[in-house]
């Protein structure tokens, strides 16, 4: 399982400082939607110049003009870009085509997407589908239960991520469950009293279960 660390709702200067510290310590560094809206594609280029060891995900939450937004995002240095599952099938298709042509990755954000819509967008095998619990919701998701339920409904989806209030305990349980490819963590790392200690703790838990799963599956 990979750890994606989200940088959000900070200045570009602070984002660059955080990215520099996180580079190589987390699998994926996310440029959050707030940074996309505040600073645009030039911020992607700026972060790309800092990030040398981790992948860079741009959480653009594309809903239309998919080919343009994906081409621009990859041009400026993104490795992974998000598109909303609520977008039209045609938008998802062109985003996927651009991703495949550039040897990059499309992540589909399933925020508030119905099961019926998910059934219509299952034919993007190299895309990562993300279960996303809204930050605006007052309740806390049971990540492990959400993943188990989703996997039972849609076993054909092989690449799965989860986001929304994930703490170390949930990340550990998700790693043990061994059904998601990416766990997305934000403030539990970036707002921790020691970010370096926090990201190391998450990586240690995730990778220790990866090793255990590898030994069991040999």
C-alpha positions, -999 to +999 in steps of 0.1 A: +000+000+000+011+035-008+009+066+014-004+098-002+002+129+019-020+159+011-008+195+013-038+218+014-050+252+026-015+268+030+005+294+011+025+283-019+057+291+001+045+268+029+035+241+004+070+241-011+085+239+023+063+210+033+069+192-001+107+196+003+105+178+037+081+151+025+099+143-007+111+107-006+094+101+028+059+095+014+051+077-018+029+104-032+027+141-024-007+157-031-011+192-043-045+199-028-074+215-046-070+247-026-035+251-040-048+244-076-074+271-072-051+296-054-020+292-076-029+272-107-005+253-131+025+274-122+023+259-087+025+224-102+057+234-120+071+249-088+064+217-068+077+195-096+110+213-093+112+204-056+098+169-057+124+144-070+116+111-052+079+110-045+051+111-071+032+143-075-006+142-075-026+172-085-061+172-070-077+193-098-111+176-093-117+180-131-154+180-140-153+192-176-127+202-203-110+170-193-085+167-221-073+203-217-069+201-179-052+168-180-028+178-208-019+210-190-015+192-156+008+166-170+027+192-190+035+211-159+047+181-140+019+160-125+022+122-123-014+117-112-045+140-117-080+136-103-113+138-121-147+137-105-166+104-109-197+127-113-183+140-146-198+128-178-186+095-192-170+114-222-150+136-198-137+105-179-129+088-212-108+117-226-090+121-192-082+084-193-070+086-229-046+115-221-033+096-191-026+065-211-010+084-239+014+102-215+021+072-194+005+089-164-023+081-140-060+092-137-075+091-102-114+091-101-128+108-071-161+090-061-173+118-037-211+116-036-212+093-066-240+067-066-236+030-071-255+033-103-231+059-117-201+037-106-215+008-126-213+030-157-177+040-152-160+007-145-140+003-177-109+023-169-087-005-156-055+016-150-073+044-132-073+046-094-109+049-079-110+069-047-135+065-019-138+100-005-155+110+027-162+148+025-144+171+049-176+190+053-195+160+068-197+160+105-195+122+110-164+101+108-162+073+083-154+037+092-127+034+065-123-004+068-160-010+066-164+014+036-136-004+017-150-039+025-185-028+013-172-012-018-150-042-027-179-065-023-200-044-047-173-037-072-147-065-070-136-058-106-119-025-095-083-034-087-069+000-080-086+016-050-077+046-027-094+060+003-095+096+018-112+115+045-100+118+081-077+088+080-056+085+112-028+061+120-051+035+135-073+034+104-043+034+081-029+004+100-062-014+097-064-006+060-029-020+054-039-052+073-071-054+052-049-053+020-076-041-004-066-005-011-036+006-032-034+042-017-043+056+016-046+094+016-037+113+048-037+151+053-036+170+085-027+140+106+007+144+090+010+179+079-004+195+110+013+171+135+036+185+161+064+167+142+056+161+106+087+140+100+078+117+129+042+114+118+050+105+082+076+080+094+050+064+117+025+060+089+050+046+065+064+022+090+029+008+097+019+006+060+052-010+048+054-035+077+020-049+066+031-048+030+061-070+039+039-094+059+014-097+029+043-103+006+057-131+028+022-147+030+017-145-007+050-159-018 
